[in-house]
Amino acid sequence: MNPVRSARFPPGMIERDAQYSRWRPASLNSASLTEPAKPTLFQALSDKRMAAVLFLSFASGLPFNLTNFSLQAWLADSGLAIKTIGFLSLVALPYNAKFLWAPFLDRYLPPILGRRRGWIVVFQVCLAICIGTMGFCSPTKELYVLAGVALTVAFLSASQDIVIDAYRVDTIPPSERALAAAASAFGYRTAAMLAGTVLVVIAGHFGWRLAFLFVAALMTATLFATFWAPEPQAPGHPPRTLADAVWHPLRELLGEKSMWGFLLLVLLYKVGDALALSLYSTFMLRGVGFSLDELGIAGKLNMTISTMVGVTFGGWMYLRWGTFRSLLIFGIGQALTNLLYMWLALAGKKVWLLVLATSLDTMIGGMGQAAFVAFLMSLCSADFSATQYALLSALATLPRNLSGAAAGALVPIVGWANFFVITCIAAMPGLILLLIMRRPLNERAARETARSA
């Protein structure tokens, strides 16, 4: 089976392949191959399926900053050394290893709410409890305990991501993939930035404990979205054995022509952007000297607004430009906006420059994220969406999670301004590879268009 075949077919067009537990088209006549009209962003978001993707992506993004930016801000505010802060960024490594237990979530069904939503509820309840527990830890007195709880939060958050990503792939038809990518990035990044903004502002006035309890309450509220979300029309069937859940997705993914080049592109495309943002909170608080209020409002609140604009515009442009052109233009923009942080490092504490740098960087980053998520979805087969997407997204986040430790060691040597120049250069290999992979990307897009035409 070709791994790029991920289209959904209406009832009556599918038949069960008993040997591999897959769904495939029973017939491909001219009527069944008629491509549906692509909806506008407003029409898609008014659809309950797309709205469910938006709200569940919000739930997925909510815990993200708690083991990244917000944790950095807490540790920096508590006076910990930059090397220690950089080392503790490794607690986010479960995001990179989540493909290891994704087959388990593909194979076994929870007792409630179906194959995907049941697992989402389990992880959301556990996350709410652990996030609240983080607020009762002390970075100065109980650093190892805090690191252990943060590691648990990262594991639960990565597990929630697995099933929410699979739900999106299972629910959204290929014709709406770009809009689903925009909705997903919109919800995820908005939640991540909003949680970071509110948490930092509350911490500055009322302390970190109340801030984390507030985010735990938000996490609990996302349960309503999970219960409200509809089941996929063709949810598929779990593999017969755990071994099948492991090997069949890998066999389909790696058997695709040019897939090794695509996998390398997934790894390299966001390297420069990830490195630049790896010590964002530390740079703003201790590198430039902004206060928690300035970081929360001018920085992270501004990120939320810019992300809204970026992912919406990026999803809209992806529909018109396609995969290659979107990734190239947005990738160049992501690299160049890193230099705005170099300007801020040289200019010193200027709130207007903080707003400018954060706005442009996050807006372009949102555009790139919408195109990148659509690209990842296009690499997945609907038969094994949880495992394949977990593998791809883990590979994509590897530079982000490893860059914190590298940045923590690099900044004391080269300084903040030179560091951001290096982050711009670090984006070049991914862009060069994108140019090399132009023909395979366009051929893949042509095949998908022919299958849905």
Sequence and secondary structure as in RCSB ss.txt:
>XXXX:A:sequence
MNPVRSARFPPGMIERDAQYSRWRPASLNSASLTEPAKPTLFQALSDKRMAAVLFLSFASGLPFNLTNFSLQAWL
ADSGLAIKTIGFLSLVALPYNAKFLWAPFLDRYLPPILGRRRGWIVVFQVCLAICIGTMGFCSPTKELYVLAGVA
LTVAFLSASQDIVIDAYRVDTIPPSERALAAAASAFGYRTAAMLAGTVLVVIAGHFGWRLAFLFVAALMTATLFA
TFWAPEPQAPGHPPRTLADAVWHPLRELLGEKSMWGFLLLVLLYKVGDALALSLYSTFMLRGVGFSLDELGIAGK
LNMTISTMVGVTFGGWMYLRWGTFRSLLIFGIGQALTNLLYMWLALAGKKVWLLVLATSLDTMIGGMGQAAFVAF
LMSLCSADFSATQYALLSALATLPRNLSGAAAGALVPIVGWANFFVITCIAAMPGLILLLIMRRPLNERAARETA
RSA
>XXXX:A:secstr
  TT      TTSEEEETTTTEEEES   TTTT       HHHHHHSHHHHHHHHHHHHHHTTGGGGTHHHHHHH
HHTT  HHHHHHHGGGGTHHHHGGGTHHHHHH   SSSHHHHHHHHHHHHHHHHHHHHHTT  TTT HHHHHHHH
HHHHHHHHHHHHHHHHHHHHHS GGGHHHHHHHHHHHHHHHHHHHHHHHHHHHHHH HHHHHHHHHHHHHHTHHH
HHHS   SS     SSHHHHHHHHHHHHHTSTTHHHHHHHHHHTTHHHHHHHTTHHHIIIIII   HHHIIIIII
IHHHHHHHHHHHHHHHHHHHHHHHHHHHHHHHHHHHHHHHHHHHHHH S HHHHHHHHHHHHHHHHHHHHHHHHH
HHHT  GGGHHHHHHHHHHHHHHHHHHHHHHHHHHHHHH HHHHHHHHHHHTHHHHHHHHHTHHHHHHHHHHHHH
HH 
